[in-house]
Amino acid sequence: MIYFAYWTFGSVVYFVAKKDFLTFLSSKKLVYIFLFLVFISASITRLRFLDKIVGDGFISFSVALLIFSLIKHDIIKDSKILVFFTNISYSLYAVHLPIIIFIVSIFPYFKLKLQPAFGNSLLSLAVLLVTILMSWLFYLVFEKNTNFIKSKFIKYINK
């Protein structure tokens, strides 16, 4: 149940960012401060200085603040990389787990617990890149055409 509360931070950001209050959080310098806060909260949680549930909440709140500041400055619209990830975000959410499970199941090396090492980091990066590529392809085939199909469906219903 607590993780649902963390998940709702994103919804709160969406509604709060549309309002003109909390303007003191709109400084461009805060984007960098919130980015640093995400890094610190993830590091503290990963190093187990905080309980996992508390740490995950700290990370979630930090990411919510970062997203809020990015929205307030339209930084997402100015960055091709952020626009790309914004576009594929639902596809990435929907297909990342099956893709990773498939990759792990066909390569026996992944069945071993990967220890921190340069080669293992490269392998993990490769899995991440394949996952992003597959999510992008999923987006191109399905999600990108949603509005077109929806408009055709609405025209068909209204006849």
C-alpha positions in Angstrom: 0.0 0.0 0.0 2.8 2.4 0.8 4.2 2.0 -2.8 0.8 3.2 -4.1 1.3 6.4 -2.2 4.8 6.8 -3.8 3.2 6.1 -7.2 0.7 8.9 -6.7 3.5 11.5 -6.3 3.6 11.5 -10.2 -0.1 12.3 -10.3 0.2 15.0 -7.8 3.0 16.6 -9.8 0.8 16.6 -12.9 -2.0 18.5 -11.2 0.2 20.8 -9.1 2.4 21.8 -12.1 -0.7 23.1 -13.9 -1.4 25.5 -11.1 0.4 28.8 -10.5 1.1 28.2 -6.8 4.4 26.9 -5.5 6.1 29.4 -7.8 9.1 29.4 -5.4 9.9 25.9 -6.7 10.1 27.3 -10.3 13.7 28.5 -10.2 15.9 26.9 -12.9 18.6 26.3 -10.4 16.2 24.0 -8.6 16.3 21.6 -11.6 19.9 20.9 -10.8 19.3 20.7 -7.1 16.5 18.2 -7.5 18.6 16.2 -10.0 21.3 16.1 -7.3 18.7 15.1 -4.7 17.6 12.2 -6.9 21.2 11.0 -7.2 21.8 11.4 -3.4 18.5 9.6 -2.5 19.3 6.7 -4.9 22.8 6.5 -3.5 21.7 6.5 0.1 19.1 3.9 -0.6 21.4 1.7 -2.6 24.1 1.9 0.1 21.4 0.9 2.6 21.8 3.9 4.9 18.0 4.0 4.9 15.4 1.3 5.1 14.4 0.2 1.6 10.8 1.4 1.9 11.8 4.7 3.3 14.5 5.1 0.7 12.2 4.3 -2.1 9.8 7.0 -0.8 12.7 9.5 -0.7 13.7 8.6 -4.3 10.0 8.9 -5.4 9.6 12.2 -3.8 12.9 13.5 -5.2 12.0 12.3 -8.8 8.6 14.0 -8.4 10.3 17.3 -7.4 12.6 17.0 -10.4 9.7 16.3 -12.8 7.8 19.2 -11.4 10.7 21.6 -12.0 11.2 20.2 -15.5 7.6 20.7 -16.3 7.6 24.3 -15.0 10.4 25.2 -17.3 9.3 23.3 -20.4 12.7 21.7 -20.3 11.1 18.4 -21.6 10.0 20.1 -24.8 13.4 21.6 -25.4 15.3 18.3 -25.1 15.1 15.7 -27.9 16.2 13.0 -25.5 13.5 13.8 -22.9 10.9 14.1 -25.6 11.9 10.6 -26.9 11.6 9.1 -23.4 8.4 10.9 -22.7 6.9 9.5 -25.9 8.0 5.9 -25.2 7.4 6.0 -21.4 4.2 4.0 -21.5 5.6 1.4 -23.9 8.8 1.2 -21.8 6.6 0.7 -18.7 4.5 -2.0 -20.4 7.2 -4.1 -22.0 10.4 -3.7 -20.1 9.8 -6.6 -17.7 8.9 -9.2 -20.3 11.9 -8.1 -22.5 14.3 -8.4 -19.6 12.9 -11.8 -18.5 13.3 -13.0 -22.1 16.9 -11.8 -22.4 17.8 -13.4 -19.0 16.1 -16.7 -19.9 17.9 -17.1 -23.3 21.4 -16.2 -21.9 22.5 -18.6 -19.1 25.1 -16.1 -18.0 22.4 -13.9 -16.5 21.1 -16.7 -14.3 24.2 -16.1 -12.1 24.1 -13.1 -9.8 26.1 -10.5 -11.6 28.9 -9.1 -9.4 30.0 -5.5 -9.8 32.6 -5.5 -12.5 33.3 -3.5 -15.7 32.2 -6.4 -18.0 29.0 -7.0 -16.1 28.2 -3.3 -16.2 28.7 -3.3 -20.0 26.4 -6.4 -20.1 23.7 -4.6 -18.0 24.1 -1.5 -20.2 23.5 -3.7 -23.3 20.4 -5.2 -21.8 19.2 -1.6 -21.0 19.8 -0.5 -24.5 18.0 -3.5 -26.0 15.1 -2.9 -23.7 14.9 0.7 -24.8 15.2 -0.2 -28.5 12.4 -2.9 -28.2 10.2 -0.4 -26.3 10.7 2.2 -29.0 9.7 -0.4 -31.7 6.6 -1.3 -29.6 5.8 2.5 -29.4 6.2 2.9 -33.2 3.9 -0.1 -33.9 1.2 0.5 -31.4 1.3 3.6 -29.2 2.2 6.2 -31.9 -0.9 5.2 -33.9 -3.3 5.4 -31.0 -4.8 8.8 -31.8 -5.2 7.9 -35.5 -7.0 4.7 -34.6 -9.1 6.4 -32.0 -10.2 9.1 -34.5 -11.2 6.5 -37.0 -13.1 4.5 -34.4 -14.9 7.7 -33.2 -15.9 8.5 -36.9 -17.1 5.0 -37.3 -19.2 5.1 -34.2 -20.7 8.5 -35.0 -22.0 7.4 -38.5 
